[in-house]
Amino acid sequence: METQTALQTYSVDPSHSQVTFKVRHLGFSKVRGRFHGFDGTARMAPGTLDTLEVEGSVQVATVSTGDEKRDGHLRSDDFFAADQHPQMTFKSDGVSEVNGHSAKLAGDLTIRGTTKRVVLDVEYLGEATDPWGGSRIALEASGSIDRTEFGLTWNQALEVGGFLVGDTVEIELEVQAVQSTES
């Protein structure tokens, strides 16, 4: 008889994690940004990536690209509509293509009230005990979305052709999470 290892719950440590993005600007360069307000949980059997379950949220008003005017525009109704939709959320619903410490993590991403299925490439970086006796895991995830599918459709045509902002947004997450005592 095979025994199943219980899933452990880990809470994202925001001081050791980051949620970043990049998008084409003027058709040839990229603008990078990050969100400073986020939280989440990961559940998995120790070292067993195919059991991974993730849920998280990002406070869209915490967007930062290094330009306050652009950040204000991103918070506006042209993009995130932060007043009406203060959070974007992700909830995983499956892991596939596990290959060692890498896999595909599928789930529902909600931005601006619109939910779409996305698949992220995820890598499990390991587990360690921190100096205070806490058990921590580290994960990285990346993927891309078409921002227009989530209602972020504002753009401006360029005189030379093309548009100011690209439709494809690349997402990168670097996450360190500490095991919850309630696991």
RAGISUL-V260423 format. One record per residue. N is the residue number from 1. RES is the residue in three letters. PHI is phi in whole degrees, 0 to 359 (none if undefined). D_FIRST is the distance of its C-alpha to the first C-alpha in whole Angstrom. Layout:
N/RES/PHI/D_FIRST  N/RES/PHI/D_FIRST
This chain:
1/MET/none/0  2/GLU/271/4  3/THR/258/7  4/GLN/261/10  5/THR/286/13  6/ALA/293/16  7/LEU/287/19  8/GLN/257/22  9/THR/255/25  10/TYR/236/28  11/SER/258/32  12/VAL/299/34  13/ASP/263/37  14/PRO/296/40  15/SER/283/42  16/HIS/235/40  17/SER/221/39  18/GLN/208/41  19/VAL/239/41  20/THR/232/44  21/PHE/210/46  22/LYS/212/48  23/VAL/214/50  24/ARG/295/53  25/HIS/229/57  26/LEU/62/60  27/GLY/83/58  28/PHE/222/58  29/SER/256/57  30/LYS/233/54  31/VAL/255/54  32/ARG/249/51  33/GLY/207/50  34/ARG/210/47  35/PHE/245/46  36/HIS/265/46  37/GLY/247/45  38/PHE/200/41  39/ASP/208/38  40/GLY/176/34  41/THR/226/31  42/ALA/233/28  43/ARG/235/24  44/MET/193/21  45/ALA/286/18  46/PRO/311/20  47/GLY/69/21  48/THR/247/19  49/LEU/299/22  50/ASP/289/20  51/THR/261/19  52/LEU/298/23  53/GLU/230/25  54/VAL/228/29  55/GLU/215/31  56/GLY/203/35  57/SER/219/39  58/VAL/234/42  59/GLN/277/45  60/VAL/295/47  61/ALA/291/51  62/THR/269/49  63/VAL/298/50  64/SER/216/52  65/THR/242/54  66/GLY/89/56  67/ASP/223/59  68/GLU/299/59  69/LYS/296/61  70/ARG/295/59  71/ASP/299/56  72/GLY/297/58  73/HIS/295/58  74/LEU/296/54  75/ARG/284/54  76/SER/285/57  77/ASP/297/56  78/ASP/297/57  79/PHE/235/53  80/PHE/284/51  81/ALA/50/53  82/ALA/302/51  83/ASP/294/53  84/GLN/272/52  85/HIS/227/48  86/PRO/292/48  87/GLN/233/44  88/MET/247/42  89/THR/229/38  90/PHE/223/35  91/LYS/223/32  92/SER/285/29  93/ASP/221/27  94/GLY/174/25  95/VAL/240/24  96/SER/219/25  97/GLU/50/26  98/VAL/291/24  99/ASN/220/25  100/GLY/67/25  101/HIS/258/26  102/SER/244/28  103/ALA/196/27  104/LYS/254/29  105/LEU/244/29  106/ALA/256/30  107/GLY/180/31  108/ASP/258/35  109/LEU/253/38  110/THR/243/40  111/ILE/228/44  112/ARG/58/47  113/GLY/81/45  114/THR/251/44  115/THR/249/40  116/LYS/225/39  117/ARG/281/36  118/VAL/229/36  119/VAL/236/34  120/LEU/249/34  121/ASP/278/33  122/VAL/236/31  123/GLU/231/30  124/TYR/272/28  125/LEU/267/30  126/GLY/129/28  127/GLU/225/28  128/ALA/209/30  129/THR/263/31  130/ASP/279/35  131/PRO/299/37  132/TRP/259/37  133/GLY/89/33  134/GLY/279/32  135/SER/268/29  136/ARG/238/30  137/ILE/240/29  138/ALA/229/31  139/LEU/223/31  140/GLU/234/34  141/ALA/219/34  142/SER/210/37  143/GLY/180/38  144/SER/220/41  145/ILE/227/43  146/ASP/265/46  147/ARG/300/48  148/THR/292/50  149/GLU/292/47  150/PHE/253/46  151/GLY/85/50  152/LEU/266/51  153/THR/255/54  154/TRP/302/57  155/ASN/198/59  156/GLN/218/62  157/ALA/290/64  158/LEU/261/65  159/GLU/302/69  160/VAL/274/67  161/GLY/101/65  162/GLY/83/61  163/PHE/229/60  164/LEU/297/60  165/VAL/243/56  166/GLY/290/53  167/ASP/277/51  168/THR/275/48  169/VAL/246/46  170/GLU/269/44  171/ILE/246/42  172/GLU/224/40  173/LEU/234/38  174/GLU/239/37  175/VAL/233/35  176/GLN/241/34  177/ALA/226/32  178/VAL/254/31  179/GLN/295/28  180/SER/285/29  181/THR/289/29  182/GLU/276/28  183/SER/302/24
